[in-house]
């Protein structure tokens, strides 16, 4: 059995302390290194941190860009669609107005054609009636048809027999003309433009003259008998 050497034990204890101190120092140095290295490159670390902090913002901005672009495109598309619809409505309205105007003009034309057709039909009917009712035959027969009343016709006939002998073209040197010897003969144009050759026109004018001046053909015949003219 060896006896413990107090001197050796003391050296070991000092070695342990030195080793321990050295280890602590090493740990401190290491810790310092970890602490100082980032500190020495603090600007770089801050930059890196800033980059790390900025990266999400950049990513967010990049992510938001397409969405904003899409929203802008959608807004433009919507506006374009709105303008297209407005243009389409305006064009449809113009076409509708044009069709309405065309229908109105056609209706006016149709109404005018119908009016002209009715007028033509009316004139034709009047001509037919006039042709049907126009007196015909000898001057005496025509006068009888126009005057109607037989007694008045007899009075009328007495005057005409003495004035012209029922000659439509009878002419007096004084300028009197026709059945009733109108003076001048052109007065009978008020009864018709064919007064020179139409017995009916001459009878109509003479009958109106006798009515206006003497009340009737018989009144004119009464005056004629007293004065030998009328």
CNS distance restraints for C-alpha pairs under 8 A (distance, minus, plus):
assign (resid   4 and name CA) (resid   9 and name CA) 7.74 0.50 0.50
assign (resid   5 and name CA) (resid   9 and name CA) 6.29 0.50 0.50
assign (resid   6 and name CA) (resid  10 and name CA) 6.15 0.50 0.50
assign (resid   7 and name CA) (resid  11 and name CA) 6.40 0.50 0.50
assign (resid   8 and name CA) (resid  12 and name CA) 6.26 0.50 0.50
assign (resid   9 and name CA) (resid  13 and name CA) 6.22 0.50 0.50
assign (resid  10 and name CA) (resid  14 and name CA) 6.29 0.50 0.50
assign (resid  11 and name CA) (resid  15 and name CA) 6.14 0.50 0.50
assign (resid  12 and name CA) (resid  16 and name CA) 6.06 0.50 0.50
assign (resid  13 and name CA) (resid  17 and name CA) 6.17 0.50 0.50
assign (resid  14 and name CA) (resid  18 and name CA) 6.04 0.50 0.50
assign (resid  15 and name CA) (resid  19 and name CA) 5.94 0.50 0.50
assign (resid  16 and name CA) (resid  20 and name CA) 5.86 0.50 0.50
assign (resid  17 and name CA) (resid  21 and name CA) 5.84 0.50 0.50
assign (resid  18 and name CA) (resid  22 and name CA) 5.87 0.50 0.50
assign (resid  19 and name CA) (resid  23 and name CA) 5.97 0.50 0.50
assign (resid  20 and name CA) (resid  24 and name CA) 6.06 0.50 0.50
assign (resid  21 and name CA) (resid  25 and name CA) 5.96 0.50 0.50
assign (resid  22 and name CA) (resid  26 and name CA) 5.95 0.50 0.50
assign (resid  23 and name CA) (resid  27 and name CA) 5.98 0.50 0.50
assign (resid  24 and name CA) (resid  28 and name CA) 5.96 0.50 0.50
assign (resid  25 and name CA) (resid  29 and name CA) 5.90 0.50 0.50
assign (resid  26 and name CA) (resid  30 and name CA) 5.92 0.50 0.50
assign (resid  27 and name CA) (resid  31 and name CA) 5.89 0.50 0.50
assign (resid  28 and name CA) (resid  32 and name CA) 5.74 0.50 0.50
assign (resid  29 and name CA) (resid  33 and name CA) 5.84 0.50 0.50
assign (resid  30 and name CA) (resid  34 and name CA) 6.17 0.50 0.50
assign (resid  31 and name CA) (resid  35 and name CA) 5.94 0.50 0.50
assign (resid  32 and name CA) (resid  36 and name CA) 5.57 0.50 0.50
assign (resid  33 and name CA) (resid  37 and name CA) 5.61 0.50 0.50
assign (resid  34 and name CA) (resid  38 and name CA) 6.72 0.50 0.50
assign (resid  35 and name CA) (resid  39 and name CA) 6.36 0.50 0.50
assign (resid  36 and name CA) (resid  40 and name CA) 5.78 0.50 0.50
assign (resid  37 and name CA) (resid  41 and name CA) 6.25 0.50 0.50
assign (resid  38 and name CA) (resid  42 and name CA) 5.64 0.50 0.50
assign (resid  38 and name CA) (resid  45 and name CA) 6.75 0.50 0.50
assign (resid  41 and name CA) (resid  45 and name CA) 6.03 0.50 0.50
assign (resid  42 and name CA) (resid  46 and name CA) 5.87 0.50 0.50
assign (resid  43 and name CA) (resid  47 and name CA) 6.05 0.50 0.50
assign (resid  44 and name CA) (resid  48 and name CA) 5.98 0.50 0.50
assign (resid  45 and name CA) (resid  49 and name CA) 5.95 0.50 0.50
assign (resid  46 and name CA) (resid  50 and name CA) 5.85 0.50 0.50
assign (resid  47 and name CA) (resid  51 and name CA) 5.96 0.50 0.50
assign (resid  48 and name CA) (resid  52 and name CA) 6.00 0.50 0.50
assign (resid  49 and name CA) (resid  53 and name CA) 5.91 0.50 0.50
assign (resid  50 and name CA) (resid  54 and name CA) 5.79 0.50 0.50
assign (resid  51 and name CA) (resid  55 and name CA) 5.75 0.50 0.50
assign (resid  52 and name CA) (resid  56 and name CA) 7.40 0.50 0.50
assign (resid  53 and name CA) (resid  57 and name CA) 7.45 0.50 0.50
assign (resid  54 and name CA) (resid  58 and name CA) 6.10 0.50 0.50
assign (resid  55 and name CA) (resid  59 and name CA) 6.01 0.50 0.50
assign (resid  56 and name CA) (resid  60 and name CA) 5.87 0.50 0.50
assign (resid  57 and name CA) (resid  61 and name CA) 6.02 0.50 0.50
assign (resid  58 and name CA) (resid  62 and name CA) 6.01 0.50 0.50
assign (resid  59 and name CA) (resid  63 and name CA) 5.92 0.50 0.50
assign (resid  60 and name CA) (resid  64 and name CA) 5.93 0.50 0.50
assign (resid  61 and name CA) (resid  65 and name CA) 6.04 0.50 0.50
assign (resid  62 and name CA) (resid  66 and name CA) 7.43 0.50 0.50
assign (resid  63 and name CA) (resid  67 and name CA) 7.28 0.50 0.50
assign (resid  64 and name CA) (resid  68 and name CA) 6.18 0.50 0.50
assign (resid  65 and name CA) (resid  69 and name CA) 6.09 0.50 0.50
assign (resid  66 and name CA) (resid  70 and name CA) 5.88 0.50 0.50
assign (resid  67 and name CA) (resid  71 and name CA) 6.08 0.50 0.50
assign (resid  68 and name CA) (resid  72 and name CA) 6.10 0.50 0.50
assign (resid  69 and name CA) (resid  73 and name CA) 6.06 0.50 0.50
assign (resid  70 and name CA) (resid  74 and name CA) 5.94 0.50 0.50
assign (resid  71 and name CA) (resid  75 and name CA) 6.07 0.50 0.50
assign (resid  72 and name CA) (resid  76 and name CA) 6.17 0.50 0.50
assign (resid  73 and name CA) (resid  77 and name CA) 5.95 0.50 0.50
assign (resid  74 and name CA) (resid  78 and name CA) 5.95 0.50 0.50
assign (resid  75 and name CA) (resid  79 and name CA) 6.09 0.50 0.50
assign (resid  76 and name CA) (resid  80 and name CA) 6.03 0.50 0.50
assign (resid  77 and name CA) (resid  81 and name CA) 6.01 0.50 0.50
assign (resid  78 and name CA) (resid  82 and name CA) 6.07 0.50 0.50
assign (resid  79 and name CA) (resid  83 and name CA) 6.20 0.50 0.50
assign (resid  80 and name CA) (resid  84 and name CA) 6.04 0.50 0.50
assign (resid  81 and name CA) (resid  85 and name CA) 6.07 0.50 0.50
assign (resid  82 and name CA) (resid  86 and name CA) 6.09 0.50 0.50
assign (resid  83 and name CA) (resid  87 and name CA) 5.99 0.50 0.50
assign (resid  84 and name CA) (resid  88 and name CA) 6.00 0.50 0.50
assign (resid  85 and name CA) (resid  89 and name CA) 6.08 0.50 0.50
assign (resid  86 and name CA) (resid  90 and name CA) 6.12 0.50 0.50
assign (resid  87 and name CA) (resid  91 and name CA) 6.05 0.50 0.50
assign (resid  88 and name CA) (resid  92 and name CA) 6.01 0.50 0.50
assign (resid  89 and name CA) (resid  93 and name CA) 6.01 0.50 0.50
assign (resid  90 and name CA) (resid  94 and name CA) 6.18 0.50 0.50
assign (resid  91 and name CA) (resid  95 and name CA) 6.18 0.50 0.50
assign (resid  92 and name CA) (resid  96 and name CA) 6.07 0.50 0.50
assign (resid  93 and name CA) (resid  97 and name CA) 6.08 0.50 0.50
assign (resid  94 and name CA) (resid  98 and name CA) 6.06 0.50 0.50
assign (resid  95 and name CA) (resid  99 and name CA) 6.11 0.50 0.50
assign (resid  96 and name CA) (resid 100 and name CA) 6.10 0.50 0.50
assign (resid  97 and name CA) (resid 101 and name CA) 6.04 0.50 0.50
assign (resid  98 and name CA) (resid 102 and name CA) 6.09 0.50 0.50
assign (resid  99 and name CA) (resid 103 and name CA) 6.10 0.50 0.50
assign (resid 100 and name CA) (resid 104 and name CA) 6.11 0.50 0.50
assign (resid 101 and name CA) (resid 105 and name CA) 6.10 0.50 0.50
assign (resid 102 and name CA) (resid 106 and name CA) 6.06 0.50 0.50
assign (resid 103 and name CA) (resid 107 and name CA) 6.04 0.50 0.50
assign (resid 104 and name CA) (resid 108 and name CA) 6.19 0.50 0.50
assign (resid 105 and name CA) (resid 109 and name CA) 6.15 0.50 0.50
assign (resid 106 and name CA) (resid 110 and name CA) 5.95 0.50 0.50
assign (resid 107 and name CA) (resid 111 and name CA) 6.03 0.50 0.50
assign (resid 108 and name CA) (resid 112 and name CA) 6.13 0.50 0.50
assign (resid 109 and name CA) (resid 113 and name CA) 6.10 0.50 0.50
assign (resid 110 and name CA) (resid 114 and name CA) 6.08 0.50 0.50
assign (resid 111 and name CA) (resid 115 and name CA) 6.05 0.50 0.50
assign (resid 112 and name CA) (resid 116 and name CA) 6.14 0.50 0.50
assign (resid 113 and name CA) (resid 117 and name CA) 6.05 0.50 0.50
assign (resid 114 and name CA) (resid 118 and name CA) 6.15 0.50 0.50
assign (resid 115 and name CA) (resid 119 and name CA) 6.14 0.50 0.50
assign (resid 116 and name CA) (resid 120 and name CA) 6.02 0.50 0.50
assign (resid 117 and name CA) (resid 121 and name CA) 6.08 0.50 0.50
assign (resid 118 and name CA) (resid 122 and name CA) 5.95 0.50 0.50
assign (resid 119 and name CA) (resid 123 and name CA) 6.08 0.50 0.50
assign (resid 120 and name CA) (resid 124 and name CA) 6.06 0.50 0.50
assign (resid 121 and name CA) (resid 125 and name CA) 6.05 0.50 0.50
assign (resid 122 and name CA) (resid 126 and name CA) 6.07 0.50 0.50
assign (resid 123 and name CA) (resid 127 and name CA) 6.01 0.50 0.50
assign (resid 124 and name CA) (resid 128 and name CA) 6.05 0.50 0.50
assign (resid 125 and name CA) (resid 129 and name CA) 6.05 0.50 0.50
assign (resid 126 and name CA) (resid 130 and name CA) 5.92 0.50 0.50
assign (resid 127 and name CA) (resid 131 and name CA) 5.92 0.50 0.50
assign (resid 128 and name CA) (resid 132 and name CA) 5.94 0.50 0.50
assign (resid 129 and name CA) (resid 133 and name CA) 5.81 0.50 0.50
assign (resid 129 and name CA) (resid 134 and name CA) 8.00 0.50 0.50
assign (resid 130 and name CA) (resid 134 and name CA) 5.41 0.50 0.50
assign (resid 135 and name CA) (resid 141 and name CA) 7.84 0.50 0.50
assign (resid 135 and name CA) (resid 142 and name CA) 5.12 0.50 0.50
assign (resid 135 and name CA) (resid 145 and name CA) 6.22 0.50 0.50
assign (resid 135 and name CA) (resid 146 and name CA) 7.08 0.50 0.50
assign (resid 135 and name CA) (resid 200 and name CA) 6.97 0.50 0.50
assign (resid 136 and name CA) (resid 141 and name CA) 7.09 0.50 0.50
assign (resid 136 and name CA) (resid 142 and name CA) 5.59 0.50 0.50
assign (resid 137 and name CA) (resid 141 and name CA) 5.60 0.50 0.50
assign (resid 137 and name CA) (resid 142 and name CA) 6.00 0.50 0.50
assign (resid 138 and name CA) (resid 142 and name CA) 6.11 0.50 0.50
assign (resid 139 and name CA) (resid 143 and name CA) 6.06 0.50 0.50
assign (resid 139 and name CA) (resid 166 and name CA) 6.61 0.50 0.50
assign (resid 139 and name CA) (resid 168 and name CA) 7.73 0.50 0.50
assign (resid 139 and name CA) (resid 199 and name CA) 5.59 0.50 0.50
assign (resid 139 and name CA) (resid 200 and name CA) 7.41 0.50 0.50
assign (resid 140 and name CA) (resid 144 and name CA) 6.15 0.50 0.50
assign (resid 140 and name CA) (resid 157 and name CA) 7.64 0.50 0.50
assign (resid 140 and name CA) (resid 166 and name CA) 7.34 0.50 0.50
assign (resid 141 and name CA) (resid 145 and name CA) 6.24 0.50 0.50
assign (resid 142 and name CA) (resid 146 and name CA) 6.22 0.50 0.50
assign (resid 142 and name CA) (resid 199 and name CA) 7.24 0.50 0.50
assign (resid 142 and name CA) (resid 200 and name CA) 6.22 0.50 0.50
assign (resid 143 and name CA) (resid 147 and name CA) 5.97 0.50 0.50
assign (resid 143 and name CA) (resid 153 and name CA) 7.19 0.50 0.50
assign (resid 143 and name CA) (resid 200 and name CA) 7.02 0.50 0.50
assign (resid 143 and name CA) (resid 203 and name CA) 6.03 0.50 0.50
assign (resid 144 and name CA) (resid 148 and name CA) 5.78 0.50 0.50
assign (resid 144 and name CA) (resid 149 and name CA) 7.73 0.50 0.50
assign (resid 144 and name CA) (resid 150 and name CA) 7.19 0.50 0.50
assign (resid 144 and name CA) (resid 153 and name CA) 5.90 0.50 0.50
assign (resid 146 and name CA) (resid 200 and name CA) 7.84 0.50 0.50
assign (resid 146 and name CA) (resid 203 and name CA) 7.76 0.50 0.50
assign (resid 146 and name CA) (resid 204 and name CA) 7.41 0.50 0.50
assign (resid 147 and name CA) (resid 152 and name CA) 7.06 0.50 0.50
assign (resid 147 and name CA) (resid 153 and name CA) 6.02 0.50 0.50
assign (resid 147 and name CA) (resid 207 and name CA) 7.66 0.50 0.50
assign (resid 148 and name CA) (resid 152 and name CA) 7.96 0.50 0.50
assign (resid 148 and name CA) (resid 153 and name CA) 7.21 0.50 0.50
assign (resid 149 and name CA) (resid 153 and name CA) 6.14 0.50 0.50
assign (resid 150 and name CA) (resid 154 and name CA) 6.23 0.50 0.50
assign (resid 151 and name CA) (resid 155 and name CA) 6.50 0.50 0.50
assign (resid 151 and name CA) (resid 218 and name CA) 7.89 0.50 0.50
assign (resid 152 and name CA) (resid 156 and name CA) 6.12 0.50 0.50
assign (resid 152 and name CA) (resid 216 and name CA) 7.33 0.50 0.50
assign (resid 152 and name CA) (resid 217 and name CA) 5.63 0.50 0.50
assign (resid 152 and name CA) (resid 218 and name CA) 5.78 0.50 0.50
assign (resid 153 and name CA) (resid 157 and name CA) 5.88 0.50 0.50
assign (resid 153 and name CA) (resid 217 and name CA) 7.40 0.50 0.50
assign (resid 154 and name CA) (resid 158 and name CA) 6.20 0.50 0.50
assign (resid 155 and name CA) (resid 159 and name CA) 6.69 0.50 0.50
assign (resid 155 and name CA) (resid 217 and name CA) 5.61 0.50 0.50
assign (resid 155 and name CA) (resid 218 and name CA) 4.87 0.50 0.50
assign (resid 155 and name CA) (resid 220 and name CA) 7.92 0.50 0.50
assign (resid 155 and name CA) (resid 221 and name CA) 5.71 0.50 0.50
assign (resid 156 and name CA) (resid 160 and name CA) 6.33 0.50 0.50
assign (resid 156 and name CA) (resid 207 and name CA) 7.87 0.50 0.50
assign (resid 156 and name CA) (resid 217 and name CA) 5.14 0.50 0.50
assign (resid 156 and name CA) (resid 218 and name CA) 6.88 0.50 0.50
assign (resid 156 and name CA) (resid 221 and name CA) 7.03 0.50 0.50
assign (resid 157 and name CA) (resid 161 and name CA) 5.86 0.50 0.50
assign (resid 158 and name CA) (resid 162 and name CA) 6.53 0.50 0.50
assign (resid 158 and name CA) (resid 221 and name CA) 7.15 0.50 0.50
assign (resid 159 and name CA) (resid 163 and name CA) 6.11 0.50 0.50
assign (resid 159 and name CA) (resid 180 and name CA) 7.62 0.50 0.50
assign (resid 159 and name CA) (resid 221 and name CA) 6.19 0.50 0.50
assign (resid 159 and name CA) (resid 224 and name CA) 7.41 0.50 0.50
assign (resid 160 and name CA) (resid 164 and name CA) 5.74 0.50 0.50
assign (resid 160 and name CA) (resid 165 and name CA) 6.24 0.50 0.50
assign (resid 160 and name CA) (resid 166 and name CA) 6.08 0.50 0.50
assign (resid 160 and name CA) (resid 179 and name CA) 5.89 0.50 0.50
assign (resid 160 and name CA) (resid 180 and name CA) 5.59 0.50 0.50
assign (resid 161 and name CA) (resid 165 and name CA) 4.28 0.50 0.50
assign (resid 161 and name CA) (resid 166 and name CA) 5.86 0.50 0.50
assign (resid 163 and name CA) (resid 179 and name CA) 7.03 0.50 0.50
assign (resid 163 and name CA) (resid 180 and name CA) 6.28 0.50 0.50
assign (resid 163 and name CA) (resid 181 and name CA) 6.36 0.50 0.50
assign (resid 164 and name CA) (resid 168 and name CA) 7.75 0.50 0.50
assign (resid 164 and name CA) (resid 170 and name CA) 5.74 0.50 0.50
assign (resid 164 and name CA) (resid 178 and name CA) 6.83 0.50 0.50
assign (resid 164 and name CA) (resid 179 and name CA) 5.27 0.50 0.50
assign (resid 164 and name CA) (resid 180 and name CA) 6.72 0.50 0.50
assign (resid 164 and name CA) (resid 181 and name CA) 6.80 0.50 0.50
assign (resid 165 and name CA) (resid 179 and name CA) 7.40 0.50 0.50
assign (resid 166 and name CA) (resid 179 and name CA) 5.46 0.50 0.50
assign (resid 167 and name CA) (resid 178 and name CA) 6.59 0.50 0.50
assign (resid 167 and name CA) (resid 179 and name CA) 5.72 0.50 0.50
assign (resid 168 and name CA) (resid 178 and name CA) 4.74 0.50 0.50
assign (resid 168 and name CA) (resid 179 and name CA) 5.10 0.50 0.50
assign (resid 168 and name CA) (resid 196 and name CA) 7.63 0.50 0.50
assign (resid 168 and name CA) (resid 197 and name CA) 6.44 0.50 0.50
assign (resid 168 and name CA) (resid 198 and name CA) 7.22 0.50 0.50
assign (resid 168 and name CA) (resid 199 and name CA) 5.95 0.50 0.50
assign (resid 168 and name CA) (resid 202 and name CA) 7.83 0.50 0.50
assign (resid 169 and name CA) (resid 177 and name CA) 6.77 0.50 0.50
assign (resid 169 and name CA) (resid 178 and name CA) 5.05 0.50 0.50
assign (resid 169 and name CA) (resid 179 and name CA) 7.37 0.50 0.50
assign (resid 169 and name CA) (resid 196 and name CA) 6.98 0.50 0.50
assign (resid 169 and name CA) (resid 197 and name CA) 6.89 0.50 0.50
assign (resid 170 and name CA) (resid 177 and name CA) 5.72 0.50 0.50
assign (resid 170 and name CA) (resid 178 and name CA) 4.92 0.50 0.50
assign (resid 170 and name CA) (resid 179 and name CA) 6.72 0.50 0.50
assign (resid 170 and name CA) (resid 181 and name CA) 7.52 0.50 0.50
assign (resid 171 and name CA) (resid 175 and name CA) 6.72 0.50 0.50
assign (resid 171 and name CA) (resid 176 and name CA) 5.84 0.50 0.50
assign (resid 171 and name CA) (resid 177 and name CA) 4.54 0.50 0.50
assign (resid 171 and name CA) (resid 178 and name CA) 6.38 0.50 0.50
assign (resid 171 and name CA) (resid 181 and name CA) 7.35 0.50 0.50
assign (resid 172 and name CA) (resid 176 and name CA) 5.03 0.50 0.50
assign (resid 172 and name CA) (resid 177 and name CA) 6.31 0.50 0.50
assign (resid 172 and name CA) (resid 181 and name CA) 7.58 0.50 0.50
assign (resid 174 and name CA) (resid 183 and name CA) 7.80 0.50 0.50
assign (resid 175 and name CA) (resid 183 and name CA) 6.06 0.50 0.50
assign (resid 175 and name CA) (resid 184 and name CA) 5.50 0.50 0.50
assign (resid 175 and name CA) (resid 185 and name CA) 6.84 0.50 0.50
assign (resid 176 and name CA) (resid 181 and name CA) 4.71 0.50 0.50
assign (resid 176 and name CA) (resid 182 and name CA) 5.07 0.50 0.50
assign (resid 176 and name CA) (resid 183 and name CA) 4.25 0.50 0.50
assign (resid 176 and name CA) (resid 184 and name CA) 5.20 0.50 0.50
assign (resid 176 and name CA) (resid 185 and name CA) 5.51 0.50 0.50
assign (resid 177 and name CA) (resid 181 and name CA) 4.43 0.50 0.50
assign (resid 177 and name CA) (resid 182 and name CA) 5.38 0.50 0.50
assign (resid 177 and name CA) (resid 183 and name CA) 6.66 0.50 0.50
assign (resid 177 and name CA) (resid 184 and name CA) 6.84 0.50 0.50
assign (resid 177 and name CA) (resid 185 and name CA) 4.67 0.50 0.50
assign (resid 178 and name CA) (resid 182 and name CA) 6.73 0.50 0.50
assign (resid 178 and name CA) (resid 185 and name CA) 7.02 0.50 0.50
assign (resid 178 and name CA) (resid 196 and name CA) 7.28 0.50 0.50
assign (resid 178 and name CA) (resid 202 and name CA) 6.86 0.50 0.50
assign (resid 179 and name CA) (resid 199 and name CA) 7.45 0.50 0.50
assign (resid 179 and name CA) (resid 202 and name CA) 6.48 0.50 0.50
assign (resid 179 and name CA) (resid 203 and name CA) 7.29 0.50 0.50
assign (resid 180 and name CA) (resid 202 and name CA) 7.08 0.50 0.50
assign (resid 180 and name CA) (resid 203 and name CA) 7.43 0.50 0.50
assign (resid 180 and name CA) (resid 206 and name CA) 5.85 0.50 0.50
assign (resid 181 and name CA) (resid 185 and name CA) 7.01 0.50 0.50
assign (resid 182 and name CA) (resid 186 and name CA) 7.79 0.50 0.50
assign (resid 182 and name CA) (resid 187 and name CA) 6.74 0.50 0.50
assign (resid 182 and name CA) (resid 188 and name CA) 7.05 0.50 0.50
assign (resid 182 and name CA) (resid 206 and name CA) 7.74 0.50 0.50
assign (resid 183 and name CA) (resid 187 and name CA) 7.08 0.50 0.50
assign (resid 185 and name CA) (resid 196 and name CA) 7.95 0.50 0.50
assign (resid 186 and name CA) (resid 195 and name CA) 7.71 0.50 0.50
assign (resid 188 and name CA) (resid 192 and name CA) 6.91 0.50 0.50
assign (resid 188 and name CA) (resid 195 and name CA) 5.72 0.50 0.50
assign (resid 188 and name CA) (resid 201 and name CA) 7.40 0.50 0.50
assign (resid 188 and name CA) (resid 202 and name CA) 6.48 0.50 0.50
assign (resid 188 and name CA) (resid 205 and name CA) 5.84 0.50 0.50
assign (resid 189 and name CA) (resid 193 and name CA) 5.18 0.50 0.50
assign (resid 189 and name CA) (resid 194 and name CA) 7.29 0.50 0.50
assign (resid 189 and name CA) (resid 195 and name CA) 5.66 0.50 0.50
assign (resid 190 and name CA) (resid 205 and name CA) 7.62 0.50 0.50
assign (resid 191 and name CA) (resid 195 and name CA) 7.27 0.50 0.50
assign (resid 191 and name CA) (resid 201 and name CA) 5.78 0.50 0.50
assign (resid 191 and name CA) (resid 202 and name CA) 7.54 0.50 0.50
assign (resid 191 and name CA) (resid 204 and name CA) 6.69 0.50 0.50
assign (resid 191 and name CA) (resid 205 and name CA) 5.58 0.50 0.50
assign (resid 192 and name CA) (resid 201 and name CA) 5.90 0.50 0.50
assign (resid 194 and name CA) (resid 198 and name CA) 5.74 0.50 0.50
assign (resid 194 and name CA) (resid 201 and name CA) 7.01 0.50 0.50
assign (resid 195 and name CA) (resid 199 and name CA) 7.75 0.50 0.50
assign (resid 195 and name CA) (resid 201 and name CA) 5.54 0.50 0.50
assign (resid 195 and name CA) (resid 202 and name CA) 5.99 0.50 0.50
assign (resid 198 and name CA) (resid 202 and name CA) 6.37 0.50 0.50
assign (resid 199 and name CA) (resid 203 and name CA) 6.03 0.50 0.50
assign (resid 200 and name CA) (resid 204 and name CA) 6.10 0.50 0.50
assign (resid 201 and name CA) (resid 205 and name CA) 6.23 0.50 0.50
assign (resid 202 and name CA) (resid 206 and name CA) 6.09 0.50 0.50
assign (resid 203 and name CA) (resid 207 and name CA) 5.95 0.50 0.50
assign (resid 204 and name CA) (resid 208 and name CA) 6.23 0.50 0.50
assign (resid 205 and name CA) (resid 209 and name CA) 6.15 0.50 0.50
assign (resid 206 and name CA) (resid 210 and name CA) 6.18 0.50 0.50
assign (resid 207 and name CA) (resid 211 and name CA) 6.26 0.50 0.50
assign (resid 207 and name CA) (resid 216 and name CA) 7.73 0.50 0.50
assign (resid 207 and name CA) (resid 217 and name CA) 6.78 0.50 0.50
assign (resid 208 and name CA) (resid 212 and name CA) 6.04 0.50 0.50
assign (resid 209 and name CA) (resid 213 and name CA) 6.04 0.50 0.50
assign (resid 210 and name CA) (resid 214 and name CA) 5.38 0.50 0.50
assign (resid 210 and name CA) (resid 215 and name CA) 6.40 0.50 0.50
assign (resid 210 and name CA) (resid 216 and name CA) 5.52 0.50 0.50
assign (resid 210 and name CA) (resid 217 and name CA) 5.45 0.50 0.50
assign (resid 210 and name CA) (resid 219 and name CA) 7.63 0.50 0.50
assign (resid 210 and name CA) (resid 220 and name CA) 5.76 0.50 0.50
assign (resid 211 and name CA) (resid 215 and name CA) 4.14 0.50 0.50
assign (resid 211 and name CA) (resid 216 and name CA) 4.32 0.50 0.50
assign (resid 211 and name CA) (resid 217 and name CA) 6.60 0.50 0.50
assign (resid 212 and name CA) (resid 216 and name CA) 7.75 0.50 0.50
assign (resid 213 and name CA) (resid 220 and name CA) 7.75 0.50 0.50
assign (resid 214 and name CA) (resid 219 and name CA) 5.11 0.50 0.50
assign (resid 214 and name CA) (resid 220 and name CA) 5.23 0.50 0.50
assign (resid 215 and name CA) (resid 219 and name CA) 5.93 0.50 0.50
assign (resid 215 and name CA) (resid 220 and name CA) 7.52 0.50 0.50
assign (resid 216 and name CA) (resid 220 and name CA) 6.32 0.50 0.50
assign (resid 217 and name CA) (resid 221 and name CA) 6.12 0.50 0.50
assign (resid 218 and name CA) (resid 222 and name CA) 6.13 0.50 0.50
assign (resid 219 and name CA) (resid 223 and name CA) 6.43 0.50 0.50
assign (resid 220 and name CA) (resid 224 and name CA) 6.14 0.50 0.50
assign (resid 220 and name CA) (resid 230 and name CA) 6.36 0.50 0.50
assign (resid 221 and name CA) (resid 225 and name CA) 6.14 0.50 0.50
assign (resid 221 and name CA) (resid 230 and name CA) 7.76 0.50 0.50
assign (resid 222 and name CA) (resid 226 and name CA) 6.62 0.50 0.50
assign (resid 223 and name CA) (resid 227 and name CA) 6.15 0.50 0.50
assign (resid 223 and name CA) (resid 228 and name CA) 7.77 0.50 0.50
assign (resid 223 and name CA) (resid 229 and name CA) 7.49 0.50 0.50
assign (resid 223 and name CA) (resid 230 and name CA) 6.25 0.50 0.50
assign (resid 224 and name CA) (resid 228 and name CA) 4.71 0.50 0.50
assign (resid 224 and name CA) (resid 229 and name CA) 4.80 0.50 0.50
assign (resid 224 and name CA) (resid 230 and name CA) 5.09 0.50 0.50
assign (resid 225 and name CA) (resid 229 and name CA) 7.69 0.50 0.50
